[in-house]
Amino acid sequence: MTLEEGLELIQNYKKGLEKFLETLPEQSVQLGSEMIQALTLNSKNELKNLESIEKALKRQPKYESGLSE
């Protein structure tokens, strides 16, 4: 997998989580407020994790490791 493919997967996953967060309030009657709060918090944490991974992948290496040779 290339870096671009990995970043595209992250973007797609982030979009899915954002859509999930948008539709979550509509499920409050079936799930209850505590479950909504837990799912919202987990989803927001997941988005932060994905953003951290994305930033790390986009950073230019400060040195060449020689592993690619």
Backbone as CSV, one residue per row, in Angstrom:
resi,resn,N_x,N_y,N_z,CA_x,CA_y,CA_z,C_x,C_y,C_z
1,MET,0.847,-1.173,0.000,0.000,0.000,0.000,0.893,1.238,0.000
2,THR,0.536,2.185,-0.835,1.302,3.423,-0.892,0.811,4.392,0.171
3,LEU,1.609,5.424,0.398,1.232,6.465,1.349,-0.076,7.118,0.920
4,GLU,-0.206,7.409,-0.362,-1.423,8.045,-0.862,-2.646,7.158,-0.628
5,GLU,-2.501,5.856,-0.856,-3.612,4.932,-0.627,-3.989,4.889,0.854
6,GLY,-2.981,4.886,1.722,-3.231,4.884,3.159,-3.934,6.152,3.606
7,LEU,-3.488,7.297,3.084,-4.132,8.557,3.433,-5.559,8.616,2.918
8,GLU,-5.800,8.044,1.742,-7.157,8.000,1.204,-8.070,7.136,2.080
9,LEU,-7.548,6.007,2.559,-8.327,5.155,3.459,-8.680,5.896,4.746
10,ILE,-7.716,6.625,5.278,-7.956,7.402,6.499,-9.039,8.439,6.246
11,GLN,-8.959,9.149,5.118,-9.968,10.155,4.792,-11.361,9.537,4.691
12,ASN,-11.443,8.392,4.024,-12.737,7.719,3.883,-13.292,7.283,5.230
13,TYR,-12.436,6.776,6.101,-12.868,6.351,7.426,-13.339,7.552,8.245
14,LYS,-12.584,8.669,8.154,-12.969,9.885,8.859,-14.331,10.378,8.377
15,LYS,-14.556,10.350,7.079,-15.850,10.780,6.536,-16.978,9.897,7.069
16,GLY,-16.728,8.604,7.147,-17.719,7.681,7.684,-18.040,7.975,9.133
17,LEU,-17.010,8.244,9.932,-17.231,8.579,11.344,-17.987,9.899,11.491
18,GLU,-17.633,10.880,10.658,-18.322,12.166,10.721,-19.800,12.003,10.364
19,LYS,-20.095,11.200,9.352,-21.482,10.939,8.967,-22.221,10.223,10.107
20,PHE,-21.533,9.265,10.737,-22.100,8.555,11.879,-22.455,9.537,12.995
21,LEU,-21.547,10.479,13.285,-21.806,11.467,14.329,-22.981,12.364,13.965
22,GLU,-23.131,12.671,12.676,-24.249,13.501,12.244,-25.590,12.804,12.458
23,THR,-25.641,11.516,12.207,-26.910,10.784,12.290,-27.181,10.206,13.683
24,LEU,-26.201,10.237,14.546,-26.342,9.646,15.878,-27.490,10.248,16.696
25,PRO,-27.672,11.562,16.706,-28.784,12.103,17.504,-30.151,11.548,17.100
26,GLU,-30.304,11.177,15.846,-31.576,10.621,15.393,-31.874,9.266,16.044
27,GLN,-30.855,8.613,16.554,-31.012,7.299,17.161,-31.230,7.359,18.672
28,SER,-31.352,8.563,19.221,-31.401,8.707,20.680,-32.588,7.988,21.319
29,VAL,-33.713,7.939,20.637,-34.887,7.275,21.220,-34.628,5.783,21.386
30,GLN,-34.000,5.174,20.384,-33.749,3.738,20.443,-32.570,3.395,21.363
31,LEU,-31.535,4.240,21.371,-30.312,3.890,22.095,-30.240,4.446,23.507
32,GLY,-30.838,5.565,23.755,-30.748,6.197,25.067,-29.582,7.171,25.128
33,SER,-29.692,8.141,26.020,-28.713,9.231,26.067,-27.315,8.782,26.482
34,GLU,-27.219,7.825,27.399,-25.895,7.362,27.835,-25.147,6.680,26.704
35,MET,-25.848,5.874,25.923,-25.217,5.195,24.795,-24.803,6.209,23.733
36,ILE,-25.641,7.213,23.499,-25.318,8.263,22.530,-24.044,8.995,22.972
37,GLN,-23.957,9.327,24.247,-22.770,10.017,24.764,-21.521,9.158,24.593
38,ALA,-21.620,7.879,24.901,-20.469,6.977,24.766,-20.043,6.841,23.312
39,LEU,-20.998,6.650,22.420,-20.673,6.517,21.002,-20.094,7.809,20.435
40,THR,-20.625,8.940,20.869,-20.107,10.233,20.413,-18.669,10.421,20.869
41,LEU,-18.406,10.164,22.131,-17.060,10.312,22.672,-16.078,9.380,21.971
42,ASN,-16.472,8.122,21.797,-15.601,7.164,21.123,-15.308,7.584,19.691
43,SER,-16.323,8.062,18.997,-16.141,8.477,17.608,-15.234,9.694,17.506
44,LYS,-15.404,10.645,18.409,-14.543,11.836,18.405,-13.103,11.463,18.723
45,ASN,-12.910,10.541,19.655,-11.558,10.076,19.968,-10.937,9.376,18.769
46,GLU,-11.734,8.584,18.068,-11.250,7.880,16.880,-10.834,8.880,15.809
47,LEU,-11.614,9.934,15.628,-11.252,10.971,14.662,-9.928,11.627,15.034
48,LYS,-9.721,11.912,16.320,-8.454,12.497,16.763,-7.292,11.546,16.499
49,ASN,-7.505,10.262,16.754,-6.457,9.271,16.491,-6.114,9.225,15.008
50,LEU,-7.147,9.235,14.163,-6.916,9.200,12.714,-6.165,10.443,12.252
51,GLU,-6.497,11.594,12.810,-5.804,12.822,12.454,-4.337,12.762,12.874
52,SER,-4.050,12.186,14.023,-2.666,12.032,14.473,-1.887,11.104,13.548
53,ILE,-2.507,10.006,13.157,-1.861,9.067,12.230,-1.605,9.758,10.897
54,GLU,-2.589,10.494,10.440,-2.474,11.200,9.167,-1.312,12.195,9.199
55,LYS,-1.204,12.970,10.273,-0.111,13.937,10.413,1.237,13.231,10.424
56,ALA,1.325,12.117,11.133,2.582,11.367,11.205,2.973,10.831,9.828
57,LEU,2.002,10.359,9.083,2.298,9.830,7.748,2.725,10.921,6.778
58,LYS,2.204,12.123,6.963,2.518,13.224,6.056,3.858,13.871,6.367
59,ARG,4.366,13.675,7.572,5.656,14.262,7.944,6.766,13.692,7.087
60,GLN,7.646,14.561,6.650,8.810,14.115,5.896,9.809,13.482,6.869
61,PRO,10.396,12.370,6.483,11.406,11.767,7.369,12.619,12.690,7.500
62,LYS,13.172,12.766,8.689,14.328,13.629,8.933,15.620,12.974,8.472
63,TYR,15.571,11.687,8.223,16.735,10.962,7.761,16.291,9.788,6.914
64,GLU,17.177,9.301,6.099,16.883,8.121,5.295,17.299,6.885,6.095
65,SER,16.433,5.934,6.179,16.719,4.748,6.988,17.544,3.724,6.242
66,GLY,17.480,3.749,4.927,18.182,2.748,4.149,17.404,1.462,4.013
67,LEU,16.235,1.388,4.608,15.430,0.167,4.541,14.777,-0.032,3.170
68,SER,14.627,1.058,2.431,13.945,0.948,1.148,14.851,0.449,0.043
69,GLU,16.120,0.341,0.323,17.056,-0.125,-0.703,17.059,-1.625,-0.838
